[in-house]
Amino acid sequence: MLTRCWRGVETHTSRETLEQRRAVVMEPEEKRLATLVQQLNTIRNDRAVKKREAQAVKRKARAKDVKKEAEWREKHSKDERKKRYREQGQEEKRKMMKTH
């Protein structure tokens, strides 16, 4: 639903509620049911918000763990490469000594 604000710019407003759209007065039973539906929707939305927040916390913790593991792997593989190249260099040096 578009409305104009005081500056003349069109803005979106929230949807009209059932009570705002209805032209007739609700019966007590209808009103009770509408209230119940609204309460159920509120509960569902609150649960969804809590779930999204919990997922965000889990994603953040997971990203931290993944980063830590990646750093460990990088360091570990770097150390392994250094060790392997050092051994290759020493082996080549021994071969050079044997040939001369």
DRENTI-823597 format. One line per field, with one value per atom (N, C-alpha, C): y, x, z; atom name. Coordinates in nm, 2 decimals, always signed. Atoms other than C-alpha are relative to their C-alpha. Layout:
REM residues N
yy = Y ...
xx = X ...
zz = Z ...
atomo = CA ...
This chain:
REM residues 100
yy = -0.12 +0.00 +0.12 -0.12 +0.33 +0.12 -0.13 +0.66 +0.11 -0.11 +1.00 +0.06 -0.06 +1.14 +0.15 -0.14 +1.51 +0.07 -0.05 +1.56 -0.03 +0.04 +1.42 -0.12 +0.12 +1.11 -0.12 +0.12 +0.78 -0.10 +0.10 +0.53 -0.12 +0.12 +0.18 +0.00 +0.02 +0.13 -0.14 +0.14 -0.19 -0.03 +0.04 -0.39 +0.03 -0.02 -0.32 -0.13 +0.12 -0.55 -0.04 +0.04 -0.75 +0.09 -0.09 -0.51 +0.13 -0.12 -0.22 -0.02 +0.03 -0.39 -0.03 +0.04 -0.51 +0.13 -0.11 -0.27 -0.03 +0.04 -0.46 -0.03 +0.03 -0.51 -0.15 +0.14 -0.86 -0.05 +0.07 -1.10 -0.04 +0.03 -1.19 -0.13 +0.12 -1.54 +0.03 -0.04 -1.39 +0.08 -0.08 -1.14 -0.08 +0.09 -1.41 -0.08 +0.08 -1.62 +0.09 -0.09 -1.32 +0.03 -0.02 -1.25 -0.12 +0.12 -1.61 -0.02 +0.01 -1.61 +0.10 -0.10 -1.29 -0.04 +0.04 -1.43 -0.12 +0.11 -1.75 +0.05 -0.06 -1.55 +0.07 -0.07 -1.34 -0.10 +0.10 -1.65 -0.06 +0.06 -1.80 +0.10 -0.10 -1.48 +0.02 -0.01 -1.46 -0.12 +0.12 -1.82 +0.01 -0.01 -1.74 +0.09 -0.10 -1.44 -0.07 +0.07 -1.65 -0.10 +0.10 -1.92 +0.06 -0.07 -1.67 +0.05 -0.05 -1.52 -0.12 +0.12 -1.87 -0.05 +0.04 -1.96 +0.09 -0.10 -1.64 -0.02 +0.03 -1.72 -0.13 +0.12 -2.07 +0.02 -0.03 -1.94 +0.07 -0.08 -1.70 -0.09 +0.09 -1.97 -0.10 +0.10 -2.21 +0.07 -0.08 -1.94 +0.01 -0.02 -1.88 -0.14 +0.13 -2.26 -0.03 +0.03 -2.29 +0.08 -0.09 -1.99 -0.06 +0.05 -2.14 -0.12 +0.13 -2.48 +0.03 -0.03 -2.32 +0.06 -0.06 -2.12 -0.12 +0.11 -2.44 -0.08 +0.08 -2.63 +0.07 -0.08 -2.35 -0.01 +0.01 -2.35 -0.14 +0.14 -2.72 -0.04 +0.03 -2.76 +0.08 -0.08 -2.48 -0.06 +0.06 -2.65 -0.13 +0.12 -2.98 +0.03 -0.03 -2.82 +0.04 -0.04 -2.66 -0.12 +0.12 -2.99 -0.08 +0.08 -3.17 +0.06 -0.07 -2.91 +0.00 +0.00 -2.90 -0.14 +0.13 -3.28 -0.02 +0.01 -3.26 +0.07 -0.07 -3.00 -0.07 +0.08 -3.21 -0.12 +0.11 -3.51 +0.04 -0.04 -3.32 +0.04 -0.03 -3.19 -0.12 +0.13 -3.55 -0.06 +0.06 -3.66 +0.08 -0.09 -3.36 -0.04 +0.04 -3.46 -0.13 +0.13 -3.82 +0.00 -0.01 -3.73 +0.07 -0.08 -3.49 -0.06
xx = +0.09 +0.00 +0.09 -0.08 +0.15 -0.08 +0.06 +0.09 +0.10 -0.09 +0.23 +0.04 -0.04 +0.44 -0.01 +0.02 +0.45 +0.09 -0.09 +0.73 -0.05 +0.06 +0.51 +0.06 -0.07 +0.72 -0.09 +0.08 +0.54 +0.08 -0.07 +0.63 -0.10 +0.07 +0.52 -0.04 +0.04 +0.31 -0.03 +0.03 +0.23 -0.14 +0.13 -0.06 -0.11 +0.11 -0.40 -0.03 +0.04 -0.51 -0.14 +0.14 -0.83 -0.10 +0.10 -1.01 -0.01 +0.00 -0.91 -0.07 +0.06 -1.03 -0.15 +0.14 -1.37 -0.08 +0.09 -1.66 -0.10 +0.10 -1.88 +0.06 -0.04 -1.85 +0.00 -0.01 -1.73 -0.09 +0.07 -1.93 +0.10 -0.10 -1.77 +0.08 -0.07 -1.68 +0.10 -0.10 -1.52 +0.11 -0.11 -1.33 +0.09 -0.08 -1.21 +0.10 -0.08 -1.09 +0.11 -0.10 -0.92 +0.11 -0.10 -0.74 +0.09 -0.08 -0.63 +0.10 -0.08 -0.50 +0.12 -0.10 -0.31 +0.11 -0.09 -0.16 +0.09 -0.08 -0.05 +0.10 -0.10 +0.11 +0.11 -0.10 +0.29 +0.10 -0.08 +0.42 +0.09 -0.08 +0.54 +0.11 -0.11 +0.72 +0.11 -0.10 +0.89 +0.09 -0.08 +1.01 +0.09 -0.09 +1.14 +0.11 -0.10 +1.33 +0.11 -0.10 +1.49 +0.08 -0.07 +1.58 +0.10 -0.09 +1.74 +0.12 -0.11 +1.94 +0.09 -0.08 +2.05 +0.09 -0.08 +2.16 +0.11 -0.11 +2.36 +0.11 -0.10 +2.54 +0.08 -0.06 +2.61 +0.09 -0.08 +2.73 +0.13 -0.12 +2.97 +0.10 -0.09 +3.11 +0.06 -0.06 +3.15 +0.10 -0.09 +3.32 +0.13 -0.12 +3.56 +0.08 -0.07 +3.64 +0.06 -0.06 +3.69 +0.12 -0.11 +3.92 +0.12 -0.10 +4.12 +0.06 -0.05 +4.15 +0.07 -0.07 +4.25 +0.14 -0.14 +4.53 +0.09 -0.08 +4.64 +0.05 -0.04 +4.64 +0.11 -0.10 +4.83 +0.14 -0.13 +5.10 +0.06 -0.05 +5.12 +0.06 -0.05 +5.16 +0.12 -0.12 +5.41 +0.12 -0.11 +5.62 +0.04 -0.03 +5.59 +0.08 -0.07 +5.71 +0.14 -0.14 +6.01 +0.08 -0.07 +6.10 +0.04 -0.02 +6.07 +0.11 -0.10 +6.28 +0.13 -0.13 +6.54 +0.06 -0.06 +6.58 +0.04 -0.04 +6.59 +0.14 -0.12 +6.86 +0.12 -0.11 +7.07 +0.03 -0.03 +7.03 +0.08 -0.08 +7.15 +0.14 -0.13 +7.44 +0.08 -0.08 +7.54 +0.04 -0.03 +7.52 +0.11 -0.11 +7.74 +0.13 -0.12 +7.99 +0.06 -0.04 +8.00 +0.06 -0.05 +8.06 +0.13 -0.13 +8.35 +0.10
zz = +0.00 +0.00 +0.00 +0.01 -0.10 +0.05 -0.05 +0.08 -0.02 +0.02 +0.05 +0.14 -0.13 +0.34 -0.02 +0.00 +0.42 -0.11 +0.10 +0.16 -0.14 +0.13 -0.12 -0.06 +0.05 -0.15 +0.03 -0.03 -0.18 +0.08 -0.09 +0.09 +0.02 -0.03 +0.18 +0.14 -0.14 +0.49 +0.02 -0.03 +0.67 -0.05 +0.05 +0.55 +0.10 -0.09 +0.69 +0.08 -0.08 +0.97 -0.04 +0.03 +0.94 +0.05 -0.06 +1.17 -0.08 +0.08 +0.95 -0.14 +0.13 +0.63 +0.01 -0.01 +0.76 +0.02 -0.02 +0.73 +0.10 -0.10 +0.97 +0.14 -0.13 +1.34 +0.02 -0.01 +1.43 +0.12 -0.11 +1.64 +0.11 -0.11 +1.98 -0.04 +0.03 +1.85 -0.11 +0.11 +1.53 +0.06 -0.06 +1.74 +0.08 -0.08 +1.97 -0.09 +0.10 +1.67 -0.06 +0.06 +1.51 +0.09 -0.10 +1.83 +0.02 -0.01 +1.86 -0.11 +0.12 +1.51 +0.01 -0.01 +1.57 +0.10 -0.10 +1.89 -0.05 +0.06 +1.71 -0.10 +0.10 +1.43 +0.08 -0.08 +1.69 +0.06 -0.05 +1.86 -0.10 +0.11 +1.53 -0.04 +0.04 +1.43 +0.11 -0.10 +1.77 +0.00 +0.01 +1.74 -0.12 +0.12 +1.39 +0.02 -0.04 +1.52 +0.08 -0.08 +1.79 -0.07 +0.08 +1.55 -0.09 +0.08 +1.31 +0.08 -0.09 +1.60 +0.04 -0.04 +1.71 -0.11 +0.12 +1.36 -0.03 +0.02 +1.33 +0.10 -0.10 +1.65 -0.04 +0.04 +1.53 -0.13 +0.12 +1.19 +0.04 -0.04 +1.36 +0.07 -0.07 +1.59 -0.11 +0.10 +1.29 -0.09 +0.08 +1.08 +0.08 -0.08 +1.37 +0.00 -0.01 +1.40 -0.14 +0.13 +1.02 -0.03 +0.01 +1.02 +0.08 -0.08 +1.30 -0.05 +0.06 +1.14 -0.13 +0.13 +0.80 +0.03 -0.04 +0.98 +0.04 -0.05 +1.15 -0.12 +0.12 +0.82 -0.08 +0.07 +0.65 +0.06 -0.08 +0.92 -0.01 +0.00 +0.93 -0.14 +0.13 +0.56 -0.04 +0.02 +0.55 +0.07 -0.08 +0.82 -0.07 +0.07 +0.63 -0.13 +0.13 +0.30 +0.04 -0.05 +0.49 +0.03 -0.04 +0.63 -0.12 +0.12 +0.30 -0.09 +0.08 +0.11 +0.07 -0.07 +0.38 -0.02 +0.02 +0.36 -0.15 +0.14 -0.02 -0.03 +0.01 +0.00 +0.06 -0.06 +0.24 -0.08 +0.08 +0.02 -0.12 +0.12 -0.29 +0.04 -0.05 -0.08 +0.02 -0.01 +0.01 -0.13 +0.13 -0.35 -0.06 +0.05 -0.45 +0.06 -0.08 -0.18 -0.05 +0.05 -0.30 -0.14 +0.13 -0.66 -0.01 +0.00 -0.58 +0.08
atomo = N CA C N CA C N CA C N CA C N CA C N CA C N CA C N CA C N CA C N CA C N CA C N CA C N CA C N CA C N CA C N CA C N CA C N CA C N CA C N CA C N CA C N CA C N CA C N CA C N CA C N CA C N CA C N CA C N CA C N CA C N CA C N CA C N CA C N CA C N CA C N CA C N CA C N CA C N CA C N CA C N CA C N CA C N CA C N CA C N CA C N CA C N CA C N CA C N CA C N CA C N CA C N CA C N CA C N CA C N CA C N CA C N CA C N CA C N CA C N CA C N CA C N CA C N CA C N CA C N CA C N CA C N CA C N CA C N CA C N CA C N CA C N CA C N CA C N CA C N CA C N CA C N CA C N CA C N CA C N CA C N CA C N CA C N CA C N CA C N CA C N CA C N CA C N CA C N CA C N CA C N CA C N CA C N CA C N CA C N CA C N CA C N CA C N CA C N CA C N CA C
